[in-house]
Amino acid sequence: MNRSIIVILIAVLISGGQAKAQQANQFFPAKNLITTGIYYYPEHWNENQWERDIKKIAEMGYEFVHLAEFAWFRLEPEEGKFDFAWLDKVVALCEKHHVKVLMCTPSATMPAWMRDKYPETHIMYGNYIRGEHGTRGLGSNANTKYKFFVERAVAALAQHYGQNKNVVGWQLDNEPDAKTDYSPSAQTAFRQWLQRRYKTIDALNTAWGTAFWSQRYNSFNQVMIPNVTLVNWWGNNPHALLDLKRYSADEQADFLDLQSAVLRKYISPDQYITTNYTAVSPTANPRLTRKMDFATYTAYPNGGAGNMGNVGFRLGDSKTVLFAAEYYKSVGGFTGVMEMQPGPTNWATQASLLLPGTVRMWLYHSFAAGGKIACSYRFRQILYGAEQYHAGVIKTDGVTPSQGGVEYIQFNKEIRQLRQYYQPDAQLPQKLAARKTAIVWNLENYWTIDREKQNVRWDAWNYPVKFLEMAKSLGADADVVDEKADLSPYKVVIVPAYEMADPELIKKWTRYVEQGGHLIITCRTAAMDRNGHFWEGETAAPLSDLIGAHITNTDMIPPYSKGDILAGQNHYSWNIWADLLKPDDNTTVLANYNDQFYKGTAAVVKRNIGKGAVTYIGVVTDDMKMEKEILKNNYLESGADVENYPPGIYVYWRDGFYVAVNYSSDNYEMNIPGTGKILVGDKVLKPAGVLVWTE
């Protein structure tokens, strides 16, 4: 590639990054660090309480109010008849008390008249029975009548509030997922999607392997949505199920983009468009949306069990914000938490009280990871309905802050104080840039592995997350990226269990290594092509040249037994997954299996290519300490030093601030240089503790 082309490509990449930064600053000025808000449902409460509530919201330090999410019944009480008078009063009260408004589209909860008159607008379950009115998320995204009603409602809202200067943005729907819909509308849409993808029925038959069990189709009209309710799960065609996941995610993304397109016709350019995916979203693929400005996530770290010591159940799952905060950046370049847990929930395994300080810690975790927005569901704890026991920041008396509310007040106050120390020219410290890490992750690989785990103990969702935990424990600045991302800014790239790949993607990884990158690939990578087919050749055939080894077989051991790995002088145990490797002559063996009938066979190999190196980890160890040691060595070999934070201690840098949070059950003393200045918290982090400092 000649020098002028390289210069142009670099300029494009830089301008793309600058564009994302400019967009983030347009909606969320960098000097404000993070903007906080709260969900409020005026339709739940007597009108004579509205002003008291809005005034309290302002006094607690919130900067915006989240409105109208589930209010379709009030916005359009009868078909085609809209009523905004009640909402106008609330919006005016927000302006009076100097809080902005985040307006929501109401598509998540459909009014009763729609189910009564137009039952086809509702999804159909696997037993081919329609969803009934009475809960949320019932709309059939494939149904034209439903989409008509959504477009009309969104347009009416946008025309009414799209130029209101106190409305800063729009949230689409609520926790949009990609439910499987078996309705006639969805069946037709699925067939049309397949025709666009495969063009001919012969191509579909090849991709789906329909020669197996006499599944071959003569036309697209014969294809039905694969139904795991009526066809036993293990007997369903895995390629058809993969395409169903893809179709459903596409349909859901198109539905959000439809709403975005309607809003764009009427709203001010200063109003942003987002939505709030769940932190763990196993069906929706947020990277498919094209017309939103960015994506946010909901975070409920405490579902009744924690993972860090004897008080972990009061501190929550440390992985929730950890992964979501990085994953959702890959949609629009920035993100934030739209729905942060404020206290005990109604759906937890057990609704334990949180350790005081925990909600504040979660908020700081989201902030530390770069969050631009922090909002919580909800202001008042409801007195009736399906979520009575779901805490709010205000208790059931309507006036007293809950523990979560008290912590939100503290967070809001502290953020205002931190804004005084904002450093507009702050650059990522060199020691962190030297460890900059990318984890390449794709939801489609989760879909395939989760269906065919081969070992019930394989944790398809959390396996990649564990590598993010390792990177953070070693002090790395880490991103979760799409396979199309530019890898050149990263010193280390991790590819965990990337089951479906193609030769072009592997060529990209090879170029990254040749140019000086340190690449770590794990088992279950490139085992299949993009259709979920094995290669006609050895296991992960396209990967063999890159890693300098060949996978000759794979083993698993029962949970009551352990296999032994020898890496140098260190022993590690395993029983979940083990690729048996035959290395090439120029490949270094880093670890061998130390027992079983294949004792001495390679388990981990490393190959130098060009200026860089690639390591293939063919085994999953019990505690993943071996994997962490391999990652550590990659940092050291790339010229970086490392930290050694214990589990549950996460340290970030953003905007000139260092932020540390403690999910563990033990105190931890942070090593702060003599030039450091503590702005929030203490050097000794207690459980649920927060520390903010500058150097």
Number of C-alpha atoms within 10 A of each C-alpha: 5 6 8 9 10 11 11 11 12 12 12 12 13 11 12 13 13 12 13 16 17 14 19 20 15 14 17 18 15 18 15 15 21 21 21 22 28 26 23 23 19 20 16 12 15 8 13 8 11 19 18 13 21 25 16 19 25 18 13 19 19 23 19 26 26 25 24 21 21 21 23 21 18 17 22 18 15 14 12 11 9 16 16 14 11 13 17 13 15 21 23 15 18 25 17 13 15 16 24 22 25 24 25 23 27 24 28 20 21 26 21 16 15 18 19 11 10 12 18 21 26 25 27 24 16 18 11 15 12 19 20 14 17 12 11 12 21 22 24 26 27 25 19 13 17 21 19 12 17 24 21 15 23 23 22 20 22 22 16 14 19 25 16 15 13 19 25 21 22 24 24 25 23 21 20 23 20 22 21 21 27 23 23 16 19 23 18 19 18 24 19 15 19 19 16 10 13 14 13 13 18 16 13 21 17 13 17 22 19 17 11 9 9 8 13 18 15 11 14 18 12 9 18 15 19 22 20 15 11 11 12 9 13 10 9 14 19 21 20 21 19 20 21 20 23 20 22 26 24 20 23 25 24 18 22 24 18 17 24 24 17 19 25 18 12 17 23 18 14 15 22 24 24 23 24 23 25 22 24 16 18 17 20 24 23 28 20 16 22 16 17 23 21 26 26 31 25 27 26 21 23 28 20 21 19 20 19 21 14 12 19 23 23 27 32 26 21 25 20 19 25 20 21 26 28 24 26 25 22 19 22 21 19 24 29 31 30 30 25 23 26 30 25 22 22 14 13 14 11 14 20 17 16 22 17 17 20 28 27 24 23 29 29 23 24 24 23 25 27 21 24 25 21 26 25 26 23 24 27 27 20 22 15 9 7 11 13 14 17 20 26 28 30 24 19 16 11 19 13 14 21 20 24 25 25 18 21 28 19 15 20 21 14 13 19 15 13 17 14 10 14 17 14 10 8 11 12 15 11 10 15 18 17 22 26 22 27 26 25 21 20 20 19 21 24 23 20 21 19 17 14 13 13 12 14 10 12 16 15 19 17 13 14 22 21 18 20 25 22 22 27 25 21 23 21 28 22 24 23 25 22 18 17 9 11 13 21 14 13 21 24 29 29 23 22 23 22 25 24 23 21 14 13 10 14 16 14 15 21 22 17 26 26 17 14 18 26 27 27 22 22 22 24 24 20 28 24 23 16 16 17 21 15 16 14 9 8 15 21 23 18 22 24 17 13 20 25 23 26 19 22 12 12 15 11 16 14 11 10 6 9 18 19 17 25 19 18 10 6 9 14 20 21 21 21 22 20 24 25 23 24 19 22 16 8 11 17 17 22 17 25 23 27 20 14 11 8 11 12 15 20 27 27 28 23 23 23 19 20 14 12 20 25 28 26 26 27 23 30 23 21 14 12 17 14 22 20 18 13 18 23 21 15 23 23 14 13 17 13 19 17 20 12 12 16 14 17 25 23 22 23 21 21 19 19 18 21 19 23 23 28 28 31 26 19 15 15 19 10 15 9 14 9 7 8 12 13 16 17 15 15 15 18 14 21 20 26 28 24 25 22 22 20 17 12
